[in-house]
Amino acid sequence: MSDTACREAPVHEHLELPFFEQQQRDFAQKLKEFAASGVLKNINHHDTDAACRKLVKLLGQAGLLDSVTGNSGKTEIDSRSVCLARETLAWHDGLADFAFAMQGLGTGAIGLAGSDALKQHILPKISSGEWLSAFALSEKEAGSDVAAMQCAAAQDGDDYILNGEKTWISNGGIADVYTVFARTGEAAGTRGISAFVVYATDPGFSIAERLEVIAPHPLATIRFENCRIPASRRLGAGGEGFKIAMRTLDIFRASVAAAALGFARRALDEALNHARNRQIFGATLSDLQLTQAALGDMATELEAATLLTYRAAWRRDVQKLPTTQQAAMAKMAATESAQMIIDRALQMFGGRGVQSGAITEKLYREIRSLRIYEGATEVQKLIIARELLKTA
């Protein structure tokens, strides 16, 4: 949404909910000032790689990336702040949201299970925007079914040798550091997977293919061919990789919902502005009952998703309780309702809504992937049911 990225987002009442404290409200003001400064309007979205690098540098210079690295691993990540950042950035620019989120997802496992030496070497570079990070879990035959993973890491003395491929890797091709999950064979299924840190400069690491999607983001298939790394770059104990991956996703899954909120809120704002000004049949579009009904549905869906999202983040931050079920509910509800809200907003614009470069057209492309990555909607339903059955 770069053409209007400098436009000031409206003040949203949910900041006054009891889910938030002054710390989060102050951070929201910092985000607002960053977006209002106009820096996002100078991003050239035609060169996605360069745009991501510039966005990460700007976010780092503004001190905003500390929130997704826990101040370079010194403090615990505050989920509410991460969610507020993603919602705000997504309202302005989908690629800015992407750039912010990947700095956290790509290094979340390092903060959770990395050695002090790894944290001290990597996280400050991520927080400053000097380095870009990536999270490498998915494979061609192992997306939702992580147990089918084939990429392997064999121990050789004080080293591990990695062989295999990962695909659909966000920041693939431009990241400096990758958190990689590979089969190490301690046990069958997910209990035989470990996590490692791989640098883009490691011999045996390469980019097999760059991937293009409907909302341009840097994505790639990455390849390991006898890629030798020291055992000191393993995160946690051998066989703990799946647990580390799930803990990382639990931290950031609610933030995917928050990004969907940002896209949906922008769509509703655009729809309201258009409905009030569009002349049709001797009145405005907003005078039509069908329009009013659509706006009512959109606003209600958005409010419900907002409550689920920040409830999940608050539960993790304040109650210190597991949020697997709550984050899955938030992710499912927010992404599915955002798809509906954006579709209805686009419909109100008619032909202008699908014109290349229009805000609604960009939002329509941006929202689609959120219903898939970090667990498709269908997977979220299974997670919710599994958690319910545990306590039934």
Secondary structure as GFF3:
##gff-version 3
##sequence-region A 1 392
A	DSSP	three_ten_helix	2	4	.	.	.	ID=ss1
A	DSSP	three_ten_helix	13	16	.	.	.	ID=ss2
A	DSSP	alpha_helix	22	36	.	.	.	ID=ss3
A	DSSP	three_ten_helix	39	42	.	.	.	ID=ss4
A	DSSP	alpha_helix	48	61	.	.	.	ID=ss5
A	DSSP	alpha_helix	66	73	.	.	.	ID=ss6
A	DSSP	alpha_helix	79	92	.	.	.	ID=ss7
A	DSSP	alpha_helix	94	105	.	.	.	ID=ss8
A	DSSP	alpha_helix	108	113	.	.	.	ID=ss9
A	DSSP	alpha_helix	116	128	.	.	.	ID=ss10
A	DSSP	beta_strand	133	136	.	.	.	ID=ss11
A	DSSP	three_ten_helix	146	148	.	.	.	ID=ss12
A	DSSP	beta_strand	152	156	.	.	.	ID=ss13
A	DSSP	beta_strand	159	170	.	.	.	ID=ss14
A	DSSP	beta_strand	177	183	.	.	.	ID=ss15
A	DSSP	three_ten_helix	189	192	.	.	.	ID=ss16
A	DSSP	beta_strand	193	199	.	.	.	ID=ss17
A	DSSP	beta_strand	205	211	.	.	.	ID=ss18
A	DSSP	beta_strand	219	230	.	.	.	ID=ss19
A	DSSP	three_ten_helix	231	233	.	.	.	ID=ss20
A	DSSP	beta_strand	234	235	.	.	.	ID=ss21
A	DSSP	alpha_helix	241	277	.	.	.	ID=ss22
A	DSSP	beta_strand	279	280	.	.	.	ID=ss23
A	DSSP	beta_strand	283	284	.	.	.	ID=ss24
A	DSSP	three_ten_helix	285	287	.	.	.	ID=ss25
A	DSSP	alpha_helix	289	314	.	.	.	ID=ss26
A	DSSP	pi_helix	315	319	.	.	.	ID=ss27
A	DSSP	alpha_helix	324	349	.	.	.	ID=ss28
A	DSSP	three_ten_helix	350	354	.	.	.	ID=ss29
A	DSSP	alpha_helix	359	370	.	.	.	ID=ss30
A	DSSP	alpha_helix	377	391	.	.	.	ID=ss31
###
